[in-house]
Amino acid sequence: MDPQKKSVPVLNGEELYVPFVGAIIENENADQKQILIQVRQKASDKVYDGSYEIPGGKFSAFEDIYESLRREVKEESGLTLSFITGEKERIDCPNRGHTSTLIDPFCVTQTKEGPFIGIIFLCKAAGTPLQLTNETKEARWIEVTELKKIVGETPELFYTPFLAPLKKYLGII
C-alpha cells in the first residue's frame, strides 16, 4: 500500500480529498506590498519540512470556512485576520434545516498526489508574526518583488499545495 494513502479519508469505501484553507496575507509597508511567509515545521512531513509556505491548514467538519481560516492563521502565525476578501459577500441559502453557502475565494488549488484540495483567500491581518509555533517558524513579511523572484527562480523551496496560488497572485502564471 502507498504510505500516502494511509491518511486519506474514506467514506463508504471511496477515498476522498483532504480539504484545506490558505491565506495570502497582504501588508503595506512604506508603499511596498508585502506577503507573510513562514517555514513549515512538521517532522512528520519528510518531503516538505523546512519549505516556505503561507498560513493555512485543514478545517474540521461543520466548521465555517472563514472561522477555519482565522483559526489556522492564528495558530500558525499568531496574527488576527482583519479582512478576508469575499467574506462580506457570502450568501447563505437555507433549505430544509441545512445551509448552502456561496463563497468567493481568490482561487482553488488541487494537489492530486496529496491528495489535497485547497481554498485560498486574500487577507489582511493585525499583529506581529510569531517566530515559532508547533507547526511553523521564521514567519516574516517579504516584499512581493522579492517573493516573485524566489518563486520564479527556486519554486522547489515552497510547499507545493501553495505554489500555484502564489504564482497566480504574483502574475507568474
C-alpha positions as CSV (number, residue, x, y, z in Angstrom):
1,M,0.0,0.0,0.0
2,D,1.2,3.5,-0.8
3,P,2.2,5.2,2.5
4,Q,0.5,8.4,1.4
5,K,-2.9,6.7,1.2
6,K,-2.9,5.7,4.9
7,S,-4.1,9.1,5.9
8,V,-6.6,9.6,3.1
9,P,-10.2,9.9,4.4
10,V,-12.6,7.2,3.2
11,L,-16.4,7.4,3.0
12,N,-18.5,4.4,2.0
13,G,-15.3,2.7,0.7
14,E,-14.4,5.7,-1.5
15,E,-11.1,7.6,-1.0
16,L,-11.7,11.4,-0.6
17,Y,-9.6,14.5,-0.9
18,V,-8.5,16.4,2.2
19,P,-9.7,20.0,2.0
20,F,-7.6,22.9,3.4
21,V,-7.7,26.6,3.6
22,G,-4.8,29.0,2.9
23,A,-4.2,32.8,3.4
24,I,-2.2,35.1,1.2
25,I,-1.9,37.9,3.8
26,E,-1.0,41.3,2.4
27,N,0.7,44.1,4.3
28,E,1.6,47.6,3.1
29,N,4.9,48.9,4.5
30,A,6.4,52.1,3.1
31,D,4.4,51.8,-0.1
32,Q,5.8,48.3,-0.7
33,K,3.3,45.5,-0.7
34,Q,4.4,42.5,1.4
35,I,3.2,39.0,1.9
36,L,3.5,36.8,5.0
37,I,5.6,33.6,4.5
38,Q,6.7,31.1,7.1
39,V,8.8,28.0,7.2
40,R,6.9,24.7,7.5
41,Q,8.0,22.8,10.6
42,K,6.5,19.3,10.6
43,A,8.8,16.4,11.3
44,S,6.0,14.0,10.0
45,D,6.3,15.6,6.6
46,K,9.7,14.4,5.3
47,V,9.1,15.9,1.8
48,Y,8.2,19.5,2.8
49,D,9.6,20.1,6.3
50,G,11.6,23.3,6.0
51,S,9.8,24.6,2.9
52,Y,8.3,28.1,2.6
53,E,4.6,28.3,2.9
54,I,1.7,30.7,3.6
55,P,-0.5,30.1,6.7
56,G,-3.2,27.5,6.3
57,G,-4.4,24.1,7.2
58,K,-7.2,21.6,7.3
59,F,-10.6,22.6,8.6
60,S,-12.8,20.5,10.7
61,A,-16.2,19.0,9.7
62,F,-19.0,21.5,10.4
63,E,-16.6,24.4,10.9
64,D,-17.3,27.6,9.0
65,I,-14.6,28.1,6.3
66,Y,-13.9,31.7,7.4
67,E,-13.5,30.6,11.0
68,S,-11.2,27.8,9.9
69,L,-9.1,30.3,8.1
70,R,-8.9,32.6,11.1
71,R,-8.1,29.8,13.4
72,E,-5.3,28.4,11.2
73,V,-3.7,31.8,10.7
74,K,-3.8,32.5,14.4
75,E,-2.3,29.0,15.2
76,E,0.4,29.2,12.7
77,S,1.4,32.9,12.7
78,G,-0.2,34.5,15.8
79,L,-1.9,37.1,13.5
80,T,-5.6,38.0,13.7
81,L,-7.2,38.4,10.3
82,S,-8.9,41.8,10.0
83,F,-10.1,41.2,6.4
84,I,-10.9,38.2,4.1
85,T,-11.7,39.0,0.5
86,G,-15.2,37.9,-0.3
87,E,-16.3,37.3,3.3
88,K,-18.8,40.1,3.3
89,E,-20.3,38.9,0.0
90,R,-21.0,35.4,1.3
91,I,-24.5,34.2,0.6
92,D,-26.2,31.7,2.8
93,C,-29.1,29.7,1.3
94,P,-31.0,27.8,4.0
95,N,-33.1,24.9,2.9
96,R,-34.8,22.0,4.9
97,G,-32.8,22.7,8.0
98,H,-29.4,22.9,6.2
99,T,-27.5,25.8,4.6
100,S,-25.5,26.0,1.4
101,T,-23.1,28.9,1.5
102,L,-21.7,30.7,-1.6
103,I,-18.1,31.7,-1.0
104,D,-15.8,33.7,-3.3
105,P,-12.2,32.7,-2.7
106,F,-9.1,34.0,-4.5
107,C,-8.6,30.6,-6.0
108,V,-8.9,26.9,-5.5
109,T,-5.9,24.6,-5.9
110,Q,-5.6,20.8,-6.2
111,T,-2.6,18.6,-5.4
112,K,-3.6,15.2,-6.9
113,E,-0.6,13.4,-5.2
114,G,-1.5,14.8,-1.8
115,P,-4.5,14.3,-2.2
116,F,-5.4,17.8,-1.2
117,I,-7.8,20.5,-2.4
118,G,-7.3,24.0,-1.1
119,I,-9.4,27.1,-0.9
120,I,-7.2,30.2,-0.9
121,F,-8.2,33.7,0.3
122,L,-6.5,37.1,0.1
123,C,-6.4,38.6,3.6
124,K,-5.2,41.4,5.8
125,A,-4.1,40.9,9.4
126,A,-3.1,42.7,12.5
127,G,-0.3,41.9,14.9
128,T,3.3,40.7,14.8
129,P,4.0,37.3,13.4
130,L,5.2,34.6,15.8
131,Q,8.7,33.3,15.1
132,L,8.0,29.8,16.4
133,T,4.8,27.7,16.7
134,N,4.1,23.9,16.8
135,E,3.9,23.8,13.0
136,T,5.9,26.8,11.7
137,K,8.9,29.0,12.3
138,E,10.5,32.2,11.0
139,A,7.3,33.9,9.9
140,R,8.2,37.2,8.1
141,W,6.9,39.8,5.8
142,I,8.5,39.6,2.4
143,E,8.2,42.2,-0.4
144,V,6.2,41.0,-3.4
145,T,9.1,41.7,-5.8
146,E,11.5,39.6,-3.7
147,L,8.9,36.8,-3.3
148,K,8.3,36.8,-7.1
149,K,12.0,36.4,-7.8
150,I,12.3,33.5,-5.3
151,V,9.1,31.7,-6.5
152,G,10.2,32.2,-10.2
153,E,13.8,31.0,-9.7
154,T,13.5,28.4,-7.0
155,P,9.9,27.0,-6.8
156,E,11.2,23.9,-5.1
157,L,11.7,25.9,-1.9
158,F,7.9,26.1,-1.5
159,Y,5.3,23.8,-0.2
160,T,3.7,22.5,-3.4
161,P,0.0,23.0,-2.4
162,F,0.6,26.7,-2.0
163,L,2.9,27.1,-5.1
164,A,0.2,27.6,-7.8
165,P,-1.8,30.1,-5.8
166,L,1.3,32.1,-5.1
167,K,2.3,32.0,-8.8
168,K,-1.2,33.2,-9.7
169,Y,-1.0,36.0,-7.1
170,L,2.4,37.1,-8.3
171,G,1.4,37.0,-12.0
172,I,3.8,34.3,-12.9
173,I,1.1,32.1,-14.4
